[in-house]
Amino acid sequence: MAATQILTQRDRLASSSARVALLLLRGRALIVLVLLVLAFSALTPLFFTANNLAILSKHVALSAILAIGMTFTILTEGIDLSVGSVAGLSGIVAGYVITNGHRGTVAAIFAAIAVALVVGLLNGFLIVRAGVAPFIATLGTLYMARGAALLSSSGRTFPNLASKSKAFAVIGQGSLLHVPIPVCLMLLLYAVAAFIASRTPLGRHIYAVGGNERAARLAGIEVSRVKVITYLASAFCAALVGIIIASQLDAAHPATGESFELNAIAAVVLGGTSLSGGRGSITGSLLGAFVIGVLADGLVMLGISEFWQIAIKGAVIVAAVAIDQFQVRLQARLLPFLLRSNPEAGA
Amino acid sequence: MSDVLLEARGIVRLYPGNIALKGVDFCIYRDKVNVLIGENGAGKSTLMRILSGVERADEGTILVESKPVQIRSPREATALGIAIMHQELSVVPNLDVTENIFAGRELTKSGLLIDKSNEDRQSQRALERLQQHLDVDRHVSQYSLGTRQMVELARTIAHGSRILILDEPTSALSTAEAASLFRVVEELKASGVSIVYISHRLHELLHLGDHFTVLRSGRVVGEAPRAQVTREWIVERMSGRTEELTSMRAAVPDDAETVLEVRNLTLAPSVGDEGAQAPVHDVNLSLRCGEILGIYGLLGAGRTELLEALAGLRKLEDGRIQVRGKRVHSESVSGAARAGLVLVPEDRQRDGLIPDLSIRENIALVSSSGPVYSRQKELERVRSLVRDLQIRANDLELPVVALSGGNQQKVLLARCLMRDPVVLMLDEPTRGVDVGAKAEIYGILKDLASRGLSILFTSSEIEETRLLADRVLVMCQGRVRVELQKEELTDEALFAAASPDVACAQRIEGVPA
């Protein structure tokens, strides 16, 4: 039958080109990152220098660390808007303990993390027990945490932290084998998070909850526990960011971290994680954070106005999501091909 | 006036990698129930989507009353009087009955304001033709699934359709609801609507159909009027092989160990987010090693609730569950699973599969304990289950949605078997699975049972219950009414026992199985 022959030829062509397209789409965050780095390196000699790259990655580390917890919450079809405020609150707690206490750096760090985890637990409780939608619950705690930070400091800054604790300053300003400590922390956290996501039952349960919550519950996954863990993880990441910033600035300010949540969400989305849950990756978020960071840094180097930078960032985010949807559709169209490549399947 | 109202000639439809229809000729006879049968993927739905304007044919012509027509959109199909009722209901729950019936073509006063009273009158009239007495101002969400379907039918009637396509209309209905749908189909036929009826349930088709067309892999492989059609005729053409659906199985020895013992199990009716749950009263049952126990009943009889209670999804009001002599206290899924009770849920898409995860991950979803799993060990286990259950997938990393219904069901079976259950429970074991895969799943379950696994299943299909079970409990209104042994299992006995009262039993009698 003529139709059959035409079809198979047309198929083979369509199939192979679609496969290549899909492969490129899947690796798009990395491809875009490499292209950006190449472009900026070509356009300005200031960009690809050890010094600039160190500053850049120190910058990126902050939103990249927030993006880890954010990825986990988004994978369960949630979101954590409170991270910026929690970072601010943790910084204030660390600053308070160092300034007023007589207990040292370790106590300050522990206190900061503990307070953050309380907020994380509150997020989890509101979402799992009280049934508040994640967006609303964490919007509420965003304001509550910011309010707590302002109240506990009476709106003032805790300055000169390094003078009271030398060790505290190392976290933000020190470096290990020429790599800034925040960047080391970021890499370590990403390694751990990627391992959890891909190699542990917890990771698989996170994907399952986001993919189909009812099915996950019926399969015996403790959905509430999984969700609470993701908000705790997110709060933990936020606490580290708060501590790093306080250490970098040598001061804790209650307004620290404002609108940081948006950068983290942008990184997650650029990295290919779906806001409807169940699909995405940890490493994608790291790449997403770097795309944003490199873009911002490069545009500054080129002397492009800050206003343009903001607009470009927005366009990049929207484009990323549009491309992601395109990938989803392409993948769905390719499924018959994938099945046909093994003739036994699909009976 | 010719007998043929609509004729499709040489319809070809190409999909990437697949020819869905390879030159299909299909006739819709006037004032007849035209039955279309075929396994999943045979091309039935594609053909219907073409006739209803959702998709377009790559080749072929369509004639209505011998005149060639173009059906390029659902709107054009409607203009020709062709209406389709899909497998999934398309009523909007938060609109009222009238608003649903006139959704998209509201009647207006002077083209601006909705003429609600006129709409109400017309919907009332359409519903009366269906013998439905509904409050047209009530939200559809307050009505049962069967009634919602009637609303959808009323929609097609209100718009004066000549051809009504019903794509698996009974897949979500109880036997009683289905019986009332059959009556409506007969009445519509009598009032001059030609019907295309698609279903997997052979007894329905044999009861309703006037003219039969069988599709297999995109071709018509059989066509005949009712008089020439038998069950064997259909099955042979559908699967391309004559196959006895059931194999005999040795009886379970009387001295086999009792693995599951349920005493006085009672569940309070609860109102969850998905509507009220039927209560269960005082249910006693026991299950021996290697036995297959079926629970038959109508919708709302409490079958699903009973299984969910055993699977740890519901709080017992009263009663006791014992597995191998040990009392099960747990009220969580993981606790029940540890005790050896696992459930394959009824609705695969909603309650079973995680669409974004691969076949392997879906099977191994909850198998490992401890913080880190061993990839190698898991893969070996999954591979051996895939072999045992004959899941057709060479690449286990493909997304699970790539599989056919039957294979998806086997994936869920495999997930449950990963937990080494004592009792495997299945709610509607072959819902939405084609005939070939059905026979395969029955074979697999029987095989598992003869290897010592005990199986407890519920089904609303009489044939399935009869074919699969060693013994059947019939539930009605939350109670176990009768226990039937293998040799007592006849369609009549099952029907009679499941019906709440005599009147109901008589109404259903008109439906031969």
Boltz contact constraints between the chains, C-beta under 6 A:
constraints:
  - contact:
      token1: [A, 3]
      token2: [B, 12]
      max_distance: 6.0
  - contact:
      token1: [A, 7]
      token2: [B, 14]
      max_distance: 6.0
  - contact:
      token1: [A, 11]
      token2: [B, 17]
      max_distance: 6.0
  - contact:
      token1: [A, 200]
      token2: [B, 371]
      max_distance: 6.0
  - contact:
      token1: [A, 200]
      token2: [B, 372]
      max_distance: 6.0
  - contact:
      token1: [A, 201]
      token2: [B, 368]
      max_distance: 6.0
  - contact:
      token1: [A, 201]
      token2: [B, 373]
      max_distance: 6.0
  - contact:
      token1: [A, 208]
      token2: [B, 354]
      max_distance: 6.0
  - contact:
      token1: [A, 208]
      token2: [B, 365]
      max_distance: 6.0
  - contact:
      token1: [A, 211]
      token2: [B, 354]
      max_distance: 6.0
  - contact:
      token1: [A, 211]
      token2: [B, 355]
      max_distance: 6.0
  - contact:
      token1: [A, 211]
      token2: [B, 356]
      max_distance: 6.0
  - contact:
      token1: [A, 212]
      token2: [B, 354]
      max_distance: 6.0
  - contact:
      token1: [A, 214]
      token2: [B, 350]
      max_distance: 6.0
  - contact:
      token1: [A, 214]
      token2: [B, 351]
      max_distance: 6.0
  - contact:
      token1: [A, 215]
      token2: [B, 351]
      max_distance: 6.0
  - contact:
      token1: [A, 215]
      token2: [B, 352]
      max_distance: 6.0
  - contact:
      token1: [A, 215]
      token2: [B, 354]
      max_distance: 6.0
  - contact:
      token1: [A, 218]
      token2: [B, 345]
      max_distance: 6.0
  - contact:
      token1: [A, 218]
      token2: [B, 351]
      max_distance: 6.0
  - contact:
      token1: [A, 219]
      token2: [B, 365]
      max_distance: 6.0
  - contact:
      token1: [A, 219]
      token2: [B, 366]
      max_distance: 6.0
  - contact:
      token1: [A, 220]
      token2: [B, 333]
      max_distance: 6.0
  - contact:
      token1: [A, 220]
      token2: [B, 334]
      max_distance: 6.0
  - contact:
      token1: [A, 220]
      token2: [B, 337]
      max_distance: 6.0
  - contact:
      token1: [A, 220]
      token2: [B, 366]
      max_distance: 6.0
  - contact:
      token1: [A, 221]
      token2: [B, 366]
      max_distance: 6.0
  - contact:
      token1: [A, 278]
      token2: [B, 356]
      max_distance: 6.0
  - contact:
      token1: [A, 279]
      token2: [B, 356]
      max_distance: 6.0
  - contact:
      token1: [A, 335]
      token2: [B, 402]
      max_distance: 6.0
  - contact:
      token1: [A, 336]
      token2: [B, 16]
      max_distance: 6.0
  - contact:
      token1: [A, 336]
      token2: [B, 17]
      max_distance: 6.0
  - contact:
      token1: [A, 336]
      token2: [B, 18]
      max_distance: 6.0
  - contact:
      token1: [A, 337]
      token2: [B, 17]
      max_distance: 6.0
  - contact:
      token1: [A, 338]
      token2: [B, 398]
      max_distance: 6.0
  - contact:
      token1: [A, 339]
      token2: [B, 402]
      max_distance: 6.0
  - contact:
      token1: [A, 340]
      token2: [B, 17]
      max_distance: 6.0
  - contact:
      token1: [A, 342]
      token2: [B, 394]
      max_distance: 6.0
  - contact:
      token1: [A, 344]
      token2: [B, 392]
      max_distance: 6.0
  - contact:
      token1: [A, 345]
      token2: [B, 392]
      max_distance: 6.0
  - contact:
      token1: [A, 345]
      token2: [B, 393]
      max_distance: 6.0
  - contact:
      token1: [A, 347]
      token2: [B, 392]
      max_distance: 6.0
